[in-house]
Amino acid sequence: MPMLKVISALLTYPRAEIQEALPDMADLVNAESKLAVMQKAKLSDFIESLRCTELMEWQQNYADLFDRGRHLSLHLFEHIHGESRDRGQAMVELMRIYQSHGYEIDVRELPDYIPLFLEFLSRRPADEAAEWLRGSMPVLQLLGARLAERGSSYAALFDALGALAGVSGEGAELRQQVATEGPDDTLVRMDEIWEEEAVRFMGNPDGCRKPAAAEQPVVFHRHQPNQRRVG
């Protein structure tokens, strides 16, 4: 799925080499058979708008959108496990899956970072990648709905992910939930928190590993903030 590589790049912090590759990305969008005409049009418009935007402005817009709270966090498990201890175990398991397929990542990136996750899927067989995408749709659709509520053209990327997974757009219930959400009042210093968590995670991955005879998939379910965990 080359489109997963395109979406991964577009969700990554903007860099000059990404901007230079935008024309090639536009060609891949137009050639993707799994996207509807309207989806291609929205992605093409988004890419064209980035081509016409100064890099520093693009970077500032990106930071304002994704780095100012947790509602639009690009870390999958932030939306699934919140701050529970299950988050660390899930990251260990996902890292183990990456490594079992010969995929090594930069130690500065957490394994649940969505652009990283999509790049990994872009290297897997199409059926397998689509299955992983379907499993992560509760989070991806939530992010897409939140972006659409903010009027962000980044929402087109998550709409495209749904199409690649063979999943229709988010339902009325999710749109209603997003429309009535309160402000994102989480810490602006979230990057420092994640960096500290990454150090703990990378420092002793075997300490949290559960013995298993066979690979167990990571299951994605959206975290409900009003649920309390016992223990």
C-alpha positions in Angstrom: 0.0 0.0 0.0 2.1 3.0 -1.2 -0.7 5.3 -0.1 0.1 4.4 3.6 3.7 5.7 3.0 2.2 9.0 1.6 -0.1 9.5 4.5 2.7 8.6 7.0 4.8 11.3 5.4 2.0 13.9 5.5 1.4 13.2 9.2 5.0 13.6 10.1 6.5 16.9 11.2 7.0 19.0 8.0 10.5 18.9 6.5 12.0 20.3 3.3 12.4 16.8 1.8 8.7 16.0 2.4 7.7 19.2 0.7 9.9 18.4 -2.2 8.2 15.0 -2.6 4.7 16.5 -2.7 4.3 16.2 -6.5 5.2 12.5 -6.4 2.7 12.1 -3.6 0.0 13.7 -5.7 0.7 11.2 -8.5 0.3 8.3 -6.1 -3.0 9.7 -4.8 -4.4 10.0 -8.4 -3.3 6.4 -9.1 -4.9 4.9 -5.9 -7.8 2.7 -6.9 -9.2 2.3 -3.4 -10.0 6.0 -3.0 -13.2 7.5 -4.2 -13.1 10.5 -6.6 -14.1 12.9 -3.8 -11.4 11.5 -1.5 -8.8 11.9 -4.2 -9.9 15.5 -4.8 -9.6 16.4 -1.1 -6.2 14.8 -0.8 -5.0 16.5 -4.0 -6.2 19.9 -2.7 -4.5 19.3 0.6 -1.2 18.4 -1.1 -1.5 21.4 -3.4 -2.1 23.7 -0.5 1.1 22.4 1.2 3.1 23.0 -2.0 2.0 26.7 -1.8 2.8 27.1 1.9 6.1 28.3 3.2 7.8 25.5 5.2 8.0 27.5 8.4 4.3 28.3 8.2 3.5 24.7 7.6 5.6 23.7 10.6 3.9 26.2 12.8 0.4 25.1 11.7 1.3 21.5 12.3 2.7 22.3 15.8 -0.4 24.3 16.7 -2.7 21.4 15.6 -0.9 18.3 17.0 1.4 19.5 19.7 -0.8 21.6 21.9 -2.7 18.9 23.8 -3.9 15.3 23.7 -7.1 15.4 21.8 -5.2 15.3 18.6 -2.2 13.3 19.8 -0.6 11.2 17.0 0.2 8.4 19.5 -2.4 5.6 19.2 -2.2 4.4 22.8 -2.7 7.9 24.2 -6.3 7.5 23.1 -6.7 3.8 24.1 -5.0 3.5 27.5 -4.6 7.1 28.6 -2.1 7.2 31.5 -2.8 3.6 32.7 0.0 1.1 33.1 -1.5 -0.9 30.2 -0.1 1.7 27.8 3.5 0.6 28.5 2.8 -3.0 28.0 1.0 -2.3 24.8 4.0 -0.4 23.5 6.3 -3.3 24.4 4.1 -5.7 22.5 3.9 -3.4 19.5 7.7 -3.0 19.5 8.0 -6.8 19.6 5.8 -7.2 16.6 7.9 -4.6 14.7 11.1 -6.4 15.5 9.6 -9.8 14.6 9.2 -8.5 11.1 12.7 -7.0 11.0 11.5 -3.4 11.4 13.8 -1.3 13.6 12.8 2.2 14.7 14.6 5.2 16.0 14.8 5.1 19.8 13.4 8.6 20.0 10.1 7.5 18.5 7.5 5.7 20.5 6.2 2.6 18.6 2.6 3.8 18.6 3.4 7.0 16.8 0.9 6.9 13.9 3.2 7.9 11.1 5.6 5.2 12.2 2.8 2.7 12.5 1.6 3.5 9.0 5.1 3.3 7.5 5.4 -0.2 9.1 2.0 -1.2 7.5 3.1 0.1 4.1 5.8 -2.6 4.1 3.3 -5.4 4.9 1.1 -7.3 2.5 -2.1 -5.3 1.5 -4.5 -7.7 3.3 -2.5 -7.7 6.5 -2.1 -3.9 6.4 -5.9 -3.5 5.9 -6.6 -5.8 8.8 -4.4 -3.7 11.1 -6.0 -0.5 9.9 -9.5 -1.9 10.6 -8.4 -2.8 14.1 -7.2 0.8 14.7 -10.2 2.5 13.2 -11.8 3.5 16.5 -8.8 5.8 17.2 -8.2 6.9 13.6 -11.9 7.8 13.1 -11.9 9.7 16.3 -9.0 11.8 15.2 -10.5 12.3 11.8 -13.7 13.5 13.4 -11.9 15.9 15.7 -9.9 17.3 12.8 -13.1 17.7 10.7 -14.8 19.5 13.6 -11.9 22.0 13.7 -12.2 22.5 9.9 -8.7 21.0 9.3 -7.8 19.7 5.9 -5.8 17.0 7.7 -9.1 15.2 8.2 -8.8 14.0 4.6 -5.9 11.8 5.5 -7.9 9.9 8.1 -10.8 9.6 5.7 -8.4 8.0 3.2 -7.2 5.6 5.8 -10.8 4.4 6.3 -11.1 3.8 2.6 -7.9 1.8 2.5 -9.2 -0.3 5.4 -12.6 -0.8 3.7 -14.4 1.1 6.5 -17.0 3.8 5.9 -16.9 7.2 7.5 -17.6 7.8 11.2 -21.2 7.6 12.3 -23.5 10.3 13.6 -22.8 9.2 17.2 -19.1 9.9 16.9 -19.7 13.2 15.2 -22.1 14.2 18.0 -19.6 13.1 20.6 -16.8 15.2 19.1 -19.1 18.2 18.6 -19.9 18.3 22.3 -16.4 17.7 23.6 -15.0 20.3 26.0 -11.7 22.1 25.4 -8.4 20.1 25.5 -7.0 21.2 28.8 -4.1 18.8 29.0 -0.5 19.9 29.5 1.3 21.8 26.8 4.5 20.0 28.0 3.3 16.7 26.7 6.5 16.2 24.6 8.6 16.2 27.7 6.3 13.6 29.3 6.4 11.4 26.3 10.2 11.6 26.2 10.4 10.5 29.8 8.1 7.6 29.1 10.2 6.6 26.1 13.3 6.4 28.2 11.5 4.1 30.7 10.1 2.0 27.9 13.3 1.6 26.0 15.4 1.1 29.1 14.2 -2.4 30.0 11.7 -3.8 27.5 12.1 -7.4 28.7 11.1 -6.4 32.2 7.5 -5.9 31.1 7.3 -8.7 28.6 4.8 -11.5 29.1 5.9 -15.0 27.9 3.9 -16.1 24.9 4.1 -19.1 22.7 2.8 -17.2 19.6 2.5 -13.6 18.5 -0.5 -11.9 20.0 -2.0 -9.0 18.1 -2.3 -5.6 19.7 -6.0 -4.8 20.0 -7.1 -1.2 19.5 -10.1 0.1 21.4 -10.8 3.8 22.1 -10.2 4.8 25.7 -13.3 6.1 27.4 -12.2 8.8 29.8 -15.2 8.5 32.1 -14.3 4.9 32.9 -12.3 4.2 36.1 -9.8 1.4 36.4 -9.5 -0.6 39.6 -6.1 -1.6 40.9 
